[in-house]
Amino acid sequence: VLTYHSISDAAGPSSIPPAVFERQMQVLADLGRRSLRLSEFIDWHEGKNGAADDGVLITFDDAFEDFGQVAAPILKQHGFSALVFIPTRRLGQPEGWQGANDPPRQLMDWPTVRALADDGIEFGGHSRTHANLTKLSPADREEEIAGCAEDLSGQIGKAVEGFAAPYGRVSPDVVDAIGRHYSMAFG
Protein backbone atom coordinates (compact mmCIF):
# COMPACT_ATOMS: atom_id res chain seq x y z
CA VAL A 1 0.00 0.00 0.00
CA LEU A 2 1.35 3.39 -1.02
CA THR A 3 -0.17 6.36 0.79
CA TYR A 4 -0.11 9.90 -0.52
CA HIS A 5 -1.79 13.15 0.41
CA SER A 6 -1.11 16.17 -1.81
CA ILE A 7 0.64 16.04 -5.17
CA SER A 8 1.76 19.64 -5.26
CA ASP A 9 4.60 22.01 -4.52
CA ALA A 10 2.86 23.12 -1.31
CA ALA A 11 4.99 23.27 1.80
CA GLY A 12 4.86 20.54 4.39
CA PRO A 13 5.61 16.85 4.77
CA SER A 14 2.35 15.65 3.19
CA SER A 15 3.01 17.26 -0.20
CA ILE A 16 5.02 15.60 -2.96
CA PRO A 17 6.02 17.57 -6.07
CA PRO A 18 4.25 16.39 -9.23
CA ALA A 19 7.54 15.51 -10.96
CA VAL A 20 8.49 13.19 -8.08
CA PHE A 21 5.07 11.50 -8.15
CA GLU A 22 5.33 11.08 -11.92
CA ARG A 23 8.74 9.40 -11.53
CA GLN A 24 7.40 7.07 -8.83
CA MET A 25 4.50 6.00 -11.03
CA GLN A 26 6.87 5.50 -13.97
CA VAL A 27 9.08 3.24 -11.83
CA LEU A 28 6.04 1.15 -10.84
CA ALA A 29 5.03 0.86 -14.49
CA ASP A 30 8.58 -0.01 -15.55
CA LEU A 31 8.63 -2.77 -12.91
CA GLY A 32 5.44 -4.22 -14.35
CA ARG A 33 3.37 -3.42 -11.28
CA ARG A 34 -0.33 -2.81 -11.59
CA SER A 35 -2.65 -0.91 -9.33
CA LEU A 36 -5.10 -2.98 -7.34
CA ARG A 37 -8.76 -2.27 -6.78
CA LEU A 38 -9.78 -2.39 -3.13
CA SER A 39 -11.68 -5.66 -3.63
CA GLU A 40 -8.51 -7.27 -5.08
CA PHE A 41 -6.49 -6.00 -2.14
CA ILE A 42 -9.02 -7.36 0.36
CA ASP A 43 -8.94 -10.76 -1.36
CA TRP A 44 -5.12 -10.71 -1.40
CA HIS A 45 -5.02 -9.70 2.27
CA GLU A 46 -7.28 -12.65 3.10
CA GLY A 47 -5.05 -15.02 1.11
CA LYS A 48 -7.61 -15.53 -1.67
CA ASN A 49 -5.82 -13.80 -4.54
CA GLY A 50 -2.19 -14.67 -5.18
CA ALA A 51 -2.53 -13.07 -8.61
CA ALA A 52 -2.43 -9.70 -6.84
CA ASP A 53 1.13 -10.31 -5.63
CA ASP A 54 2.47 -8.03 -8.38
CA GLY A 55 0.07 -5.25 -7.50
CA VAL A 56 0.09 -2.15 -5.36
CA LEU A 57 -2.82 -0.33 -3.78
CA ILE A 58 -2.32 3.41 -4.28
CA THR A 59 -4.17 5.52 -1.72
CA PHE A 60 -4.62 9.22 -1.05
CA ASP A 61 -5.81 10.80 2.18
CA ASP A 62 -7.83 14.00 2.44
CA ALA A 63 -9.15 14.41 -1.17
CA PHE A 64 -7.07 17.44 -2.03
CA GLU A 65 -8.08 19.25 -5.20
CA ASP A 66 -4.68 18.50 -6.72
CA PHE A 67 -5.62 14.81 -6.82
CA GLY A 68 -8.11 15.48 -9.61
CA GLN A 69 -5.97 18.08 -11.35
CA VAL A 70 -2.53 16.45 -11.11
CA ALA A 71 -2.48 12.92 -9.67
CA ALA A 72 -5.45 11.41 -11.54
CA PRO A 73 -4.08 12.29 -15.00
CA ILE A 74 -0.66 10.84 -14.10
CA LEU A 75 -2.27 7.67 -12.76
CA LYS A 76 -4.42 7.35 -15.89
CA GLN A 77 -1.37 7.79 -18.13
CA HIS A 78 0.12 4.68 -16.52
CA GLY A 79 -3.13 2.69 -16.42
CA PHE A 80 -3.33 3.00 -12.64
CA SER A 81 -6.25 3.69 -10.35
CA ALA A 82 -6.36 4.84 -6.72
CA LEU A 83 -8.41 4.79 -3.55
CA VAL A 84 -9.05 8.29 -2.17
CA PHE A 85 -10.16 8.74 1.45
CA ILE A 86 -12.58 11.66 1.84
CA PRO A 87 -13.64 13.81 4.81
CA THR A 88 -17.13 14.22 3.34
CA ARG A 89 -18.27 17.39 5.13
CA ARG A 90 -15.07 19.26 4.21
CA LEU A 91 -15.26 18.83 0.44
CA GLY A 92 -15.14 22.04 -1.57
CA GLN A 93 -13.34 23.85 1.26
CA PRO A 94 -9.74 24.47 2.23
CA GLU A 95 -8.28 22.02 4.73
CA GLY A 96 -9.05 23.27 8.22
CA TRP A 97 -7.96 20.65 10.69
CA GLN A 98 -5.15 20.26 13.17
CA GLY A 99 -1.83 20.15 11.31
CA ALA A 100 -3.23 21.75 8.15
CA ASN A 101 -0.87 23.57 5.83
CA ASP A 102 -0.50 27.33 5.92
CA PRO A 103 -1.74 28.41 3.48
CA PRO A 104 -4.36 25.66 3.48
CA ARG A 105 -4.81 23.44 0.45
CA GLN A 106 -8.20 23.17 -1.26
CA LEU A 107 -10.20 19.93 -1.22
CA MET A 108 -12.09 18.53 -4.20
CA ASP A 109 -15.80 19.20 -4.57
CA TRP A 110 -18.59 16.65 -5.04
CA PRO A 111 -18.90 17.09 -8.84
CA THR A 112 -15.19 16.28 -9.16
CA VAL A 113 -15.54 13.24 -6.90
CA ARG A 114 -18.50 11.94 -8.92
CA ALA A 115 -16.66 12.46 -12.23
CA LEU A 116 -13.57 10.67 -10.93
CA ALA A 117 -15.71 7.81 -9.57
CA ASP A 118 -17.31 7.46 -13.01
CA ASP A 119 -13.77 7.29 -14.44
CA GLY A 120 -12.77 4.39 -12.18
CA ILE A 121 -11.24 6.08 -9.14
CA GLU A 122 -12.38 4.47 -5.87
CA PHE A 123 -13.33 6.42 -2.76
CA GLY A 124 -13.32 5.57 0.90
CA GLY A 125 -14.25 7.23 4.16
CA HIS A 126 -11.99 9.56 6.15
CA SER A 127 -14.71 10.66 8.62
CA ARG A 128 -17.03 13.57 7.99
CA THR A 129 -14.84 16.37 9.33
CA HIS A 130 -11.31 14.88 9.61
CA ALA A 131 -11.90 14.45 13.35
CA ASN A 132 -9.57 12.74 15.78
CA LEU A 133 -11.93 9.83 16.38
CA THR A 134 -10.20 8.81 19.62
CA LYS A 135 -11.29 12.08 21.27
CA LEU A 136 -15.01 11.86 20.46
CA SER A 137 -17.96 10.58 22.43
CA PRO A 138 -19.37 7.24 21.21
CA ALA A 139 -22.32 9.00 19.54
CA ASP A 140 -20.14 11.60 17.80
CA ARG A 141 -17.66 8.92 16.72
CA GLU A 142 -20.49 6.86 15.20
CA GLU A 143 -21.81 9.96 13.42
CA GLU A 144 -18.38 10.68 11.91
CA ILE A 145 -17.76 7.09 10.79
CA ALA A 146 -21.21 5.88 9.71
CA GLY A 147 -22.28 9.27 8.42
CA CYS A 148 -19.23 9.46 6.19
CA ALA A 149 -20.18 6.15 4.53
CA GLU A 150 -23.76 7.41 4.04
CA ASP A 151 -22.59 10.73 2.55
CA LEU A 152 -20.14 9.10 0.18
CA SER A 153 -22.29 6.20 -1.01
CA GLY A 154 -25.18 8.61 -1.57
CA GLN A 155 -23.00 10.79 -3.81
CA ILE A 156 -21.23 8.10 -5.84
CA GLY A 157 -24.04 5.54 -5.92
CA LYS A 158 -22.11 2.56 -4.60
CA ALA A 159 -21.19 1.03 -1.27
CA VAL A 160 -18.06 2.33 0.43
CA GLU A 161 -15.78 -0.43 1.71
CA GLY A 162 -12.55 1.30 2.80
CA PHE A 163 -11.80 3.71 5.64
CA ALA A 164 -8.71 5.52 6.85
CA ALA A 165 -8.82 7.12 10.29
CA PRO A 166 -7.69 10.75 10.26
CA TYR A 167 -4.17 11.12 11.66
CA GLY A 168 -4.01 7.30 11.75
CA ARG A 169 -5.36 7.50 15.30
CA VAL A 170 -7.44 4.59 16.49
CA SER A 171 -8.46 2.90 19.72
CA PRO A 172 -10.35 -0.36 20.29
CA ASP A 173 -13.65 1.59 20.26
CA VAL A 174 -12.74 3.32 16.99
CA VAL A 175 -11.73 0.01 15.40
CA ASP A 176 -15.04 -1.55 16.46
CA ALA A 177 -17.03 1.35 15.00
CA ILE A 178 -15.11 1.26 11.71
CA GLY A 179 -15.62 -2.52 11.49
CA ARG A 180 -19.39 -2.09 11.70
CA HIS A 181 -19.46 0.06 8.55
CA TYR A 182 -16.45 -0.82 6.36
CA SER A 183 -14.75 -3.97 5.05
CA MET A 184 -11.15 -2.72 5.34
CA ALA A 185 -9.45 0.00 7.36
CA PHE A 186 -6.06 1.64 6.82
CA GLY A 187 -3.90 3.58 9.21
C-alpha positions, -999 to 999 in steps of 0.1 A, spaced: 0 0 0 14 34 -10 -2 64 8 -1 99 -5 -18 131 4 -11 162 -18 6 160 -52 18 196 -53 46 220 -45 29 231 -13 50 233 18 49 205 44 56 168 48 24 156 32 30 173 -2 50 156 -30 60 176 -61 42 164 -92 75 155 -110 85 132 -81 51 115 -81 53 111 -119 87 94 -115 74 71 -88 45 60 -110 69 55 -140 91 32 -118 60 11 -108 50 9 -145 86 0 -155 86 -28 -129 54 -42 -143 34 -34 -113 -3 -28 -116 -27 -9 -93 -51 -30 -73 -88 -23 -68 -98 -24 -31 -117 -57 -36 -85 -73 -51 -65 -60 -21 -90 -74 4 -89 -108 -14 -51 -107 -14 -50 -97 23 -73 -126 31 -51 -150 11 -76 -155 -17 -58 -138 -45 -22 -147 -52 -25 -131 -86 -24 -97 -68 11 -103 -56 25 -80 -84 1 -53 -75 1 -21 -54 -28 -3 -38 -23 34 -43 -42 55 -17 -46 92 -11 -58 108 22 -78 140 24 -92 144 -12 -71 174 -20 -81 193 -52 -47 185 -67 -56 148 -68 -81 155 -96 -60 181 -113 -25 164 -111 -25 129 -97 -55 114 -115 -41 123 -150 -7 108 -141 -23 77 -128 -44 73 -159 -14 78 -181 1 47 -165 -31 27 -164 -33 30 -126 -62 37 -104 -64 48 -67 -84 48 -36 -90 83 -22 -102 87 15 -126 117 18 -136 138 48 -171 142 33 -183 174 51 -151 193 42 -153 188 4 -151 220 -16 -133 238 13 -97 245 22 -83 220 47 -90 233 82 -80 206 107 -51 203 132 -18 201 113 -32 217 81 -9 236 58 -5 273 59 -17 284 35 -44 257 35 -48 234 4 -82 232 -13 -102 199 -12 -121 185 -42 -158 192 -46 -186 167 -50 -189 171 -88 -152 163 -92 -155 132 -69 -185 119 -89 -167 125 -122 -136 107 -109 -157 78 -96 -173 75 -130 -138 73 -144 -128 44 -122 -112 61 -91 -124 45 -59 -133 64 -28 -133 56 9 -142 72 42 -120 96 62 -147 107 86 -170 136 80 -148 164 93 -113 149 96 -119 144 133 -96 127 158 -119 98 164 -102 88 196 -113 121 213 -150 119 205 -180 106 224 -194 72 212 -223 90 195 -201 116 178 -177 89 167 -205 69 152 -218 100 134 -184 107 119 -178 71 108 -212 59 97 -223 93 84 -192 95 62 -202 61 45 -238 74 40 -226 107 26 -201 91 2 -223 62 -10 -252 86 -16 -230 108 -38 -212 81 -58 -240 55 -59 -221 26 -46 -212 10 -13 -181 23 4 -158 -4 17 -125 13 28 -118 37 56 -87 55 69 -88 71 103 -77 107 103 -42 111 117 -40 73 118 -54 75 153 -74 46 165 -85 29 197 -104 -4 203 -137 16 203 -127 33 170 -117 0 154 -150 -15 165 -170 14 150 -151 13 117 -156 -25 115 -194 -21 117 -195 1 85 -165 -8 64 -148 -40 50 -112 -27 53 -94 0 74 -61 16 68 -39 36 92 
